């Protein structure tokens, strides 16, 4: 086995460059879009901060990719318990923003534990599904996954963070299907959640209230037309008609600025990233790698589909960021760490 500088040369030869290229393209599009916005006192610093988080996230990506993913899965119970502690700590240490208690202040930074927990969940679900207690795949396997899902969902919904809680269901479903089980899930809804469903069906039932974001997002997207209005002409974005334009609704800002052609480029980057992720899962030689890659890719795919569907009015509004595009340090770090897991699987396929 040829070793270069203490690192197996085959690891470097199996780096997935198209995956990294798609990642880089999305971050460039994110920084370009954020640079055109002025968010409160932050001004143009939003784009600089996003790039700073991206730089920090690159270290996380390299660190995770350099570790054998099987070691990380063996430590999954530890990560899972730490993730649950983080979710519970927001009720004691968290700060409230827009009626939600989701963030913990760590000096000058704020961390969202529910974002970090998503990867802990993928690792833990993989650990359960590949354990000897879950074999053969059947009712016992399903029973073992119930507490892995129910406990964190209860804590996340309590914050409340419905969007992140809902993401765990399709991710676990994808992992269960990958392990050989098919499921149908049912979810009880609260009143404000039912209202979001009704607004989805009829956006103009409350045009100045719960439907306002969707209506403004549709106006922004539609006004972009084929080639976009450019930075100077993107009135919905620049004049702050569109709420949360640098986070959950950044796709609407991008669509207004760069139009249909720009959206086609953006979605092509996401399609390449997701196709590479699913290909890594399909070509993995053992169950742990296959499920890790499937879980991470399903997480990315669900976030993209939910966010774009939410902004365009095809899905109800929930608080789900667009990976690698929406502004947010925790989201950027988690996304790059997830890509690090994909690279760890890809680079060790020969083993």
Residue pairs with C-beta under 8 A, 6 or more apart in sequence:
1 8
1 10
2 8
2 9
2 10
3 9
4 12
7 66
10 347
10 350
11 347
11 348
12 347
14 346
14 347
14 348
14 349
14 350
15 343
15 346
15 347
16 276
16 280
16 342
16 343
16 346
16 347
18 272
18 276
19 272
19 273
19 276
19 277
19 280
19 339
19 342
19 343
19 346
20 339
20 343
21 272
22 269
22 270
22 272
22 273
22 276
23 273
23 324
23 336
23 339
25 265
25 269
26 266
26 269
26 270
26 273
26 323
26 324
26 325
27 50
27 51
27 54
27 324
29 254
29 265
29 266
29 269
29 325
30 50
30 250
30 324
30 325
30 326
30 327
31 47
31 50
31 51
31 54
32 47
33 250
33 253
33 254
33 257
33 325
34 46
34 47
34 50
34 246
34 250
34 327
35 44
35 46
35 47
36 231
36 234
36 237
36 238
36 253
36 257
37 46
37 237
37 238
37 245
37 246
37 253
38 44
38 238
39 46
39 245
39 246
39 327
42 49
46 246
46 327
49 327
49 329
50 327
50 332
53 328
53 329
53 332
53 333
54 332
54 336
56 329
56 333
57 332
57 333
57 335
57 336
57 337
58 336
60 333
60 336
60 337
60 340
61 336
61 337
61 339
61 340
61 343
62 340
63 340
64 72
64 337
64 340
64 341
64 343
64 344
65 340
65 341
65 343
65 344
65 347
66 344
67 344
68 344
68 348
69 288
69 289
69 292
69 341
69 344
69 345
69 348
70 288
70 289
72 79
72 123
72 341
72 344
73 123
73 126
73 127
73 130
73 288
73 292
74 127
75 123
76 120
76 123
76 124
76 126
76 127
77 124
77 127
79 119
79 120
79 123
79 124
80 120
80 121
80 123
80 124
80 148
82 120
83 113
83 116
83 117
83 120
83 121
83 152
84 117
84 151
84 152
84 155
86 104
86 113
86 116
86 117
87 113
87 114
87 117
87 152
87 155
87 156
87 159
88 155
89 104
89 113
90 101
90 102
90 103
90 104
90 113
90 159
91 101
91 158
91 159
93 104
93 105
94 101
94 102
94 103
94 104
94 159
95 101
95 103
95 104
95 105
95 110
97 103
100 159
100 160
100 161
100 319
101 159
102 112
102 113
102 114
102 159
102 161
103 110
103 111
103 112
104 110
104 111
104 112
104 113
109 329
110 329
110 330
111 329
111 330
112 328
112 330
112 331
114 156
114 159
114 161
114 164
114 165
115 164
115 328
115 330
115 331
115 334
116 330
116 333
116 334
117 152
117 156
117 164
118 164
118 167
118 168
118 171
118 299
118 334
119 296
119 299
119 334
119 337
119 338
119 341
121 148
121 152
121 168
121 171
121 172
122 171
122 175
122 292
122 295
122 296
122 299
122 338
122 341
123 292
124 148
125 145
125 148
125 171
125 172
125 175
125 291
125 295
126 175
126 288
126 291
126 292
126 295
128 134
128 141
128 144
128 145
128 148
129 137
129 141
129 145
129 175
129 176
129 179
129 287
129 291
130 179
130 287
130 288
130 291
131 144
133 140
133 144
134 140
134 141
134 144
134 179
135 141
137 179
137 180
137 181
138 181
141 176
141 179
141 181
142 176
142 181
142 183
145 172
145 176
148 172
149 168
149 169
149 172
152 165
152 168
153 165
153 168
156 164
156 165
156 168
157 165
161 319
162 193
162 318
162 319
163 306
163 318
163 319
163 320
164 319
164 320
166 187
166 306
166 318
167 299
167 302
167 303
167 306
167 320
169 185
169 187
170 298
170 302
171 295
171 298
171 299
171 302
173 183
173 185
174 294
174 295
174 298
175 291
175 294
175 295
175 298
176 182
176 183
177 183
178 281
178 290
178 291
178 294
179 287
179 291
189 197
193 316
195 206
195 210
196 210
196 316
196 317
196 318
197 316
198 205
199 205
199 206
199 210
199 211
199 214
199 316
199 317
200 214
200 313
200 315
200 316
200 317
203 211
203 214
203 215
203 218
203 313
204 211
204 215
205 211
206 212
207 215
210 317
212 243
213 242
213 243
213 244
213 249
213 317
214 310
214 311
214 313
214 317
216 236
216 241
216 242
216 243
216 252
217 242
217 249
217 251
217 252
217 311
217 312
217 313
218 252
218 312
218 313
219 236
219 241
220 234
220 236
220 237
220 241
220 242
220 252
220 253
220 255
220 256
221 251
221 252
221 255
221 256
221 311
221 312
223 229
223 235
223 236
223 256
224 234
224 255
224 256
224 257
224 258
224 259
224 260
224 262
224 263
225 259
225 260
226 259
226 260
226 261
227 258
227 259
227 260
227 261
227 262
228 234
228 255
228 256
228 257
228 258
228 259
228 261
228 262
229 235
229 256
229 257
229 259
230 257
231 238
231 257
232 238
234 253
234 256
234 257
235 241
236 242
236 252
236 253
236 256
237 245
237 252
237 253
237 256
237 257
242 249
242 252
242 253
243 249
245 252
245 253
246 253
246 326
246 327
247 321
247 326
247 327
247 328
248 307
248 310
248 311
248 319
248 320
248 321
248 322
248 326
249 311
250 322
250 325
250 326
250 327
251 263
251 266
251 307
251 308
251 311
251 312
251 322
251 325
252 311
254 262
254 263
254 266
254 325
255 262
255 263
258 265
258 266
266 325
267 308
270 300
270 304
273 300
274 297
274 300
274 301
274 304
276 342
277 293
277 296
277 297
277 300
277 301
277 342
278 293
278 294
278 297
280 293
280 297
280 342
280 345
280 346
280 349
281 289
281 290
281 291
281 293
281 294
281 297
281 345
282 290
283 349
284 290
284 293
284 345
284 349
285 349
289 345
289 348
289 349
292 341
292 344
292 345
293 341
293 342
293 345
293 346
296 338
296 339
296 341
296 342
297 342
299 338
300 323
300 335
300 338
303 320
303 321
303 322
303 323
304 322
304 323
305 315
306 315
306 318
306 320
307 320
307 321
307 322
307 326
308 314
308 322
309 315
310 316
310 317
310 318
310 320
321 328
321 331
323 331
323 335
324 332
324 335
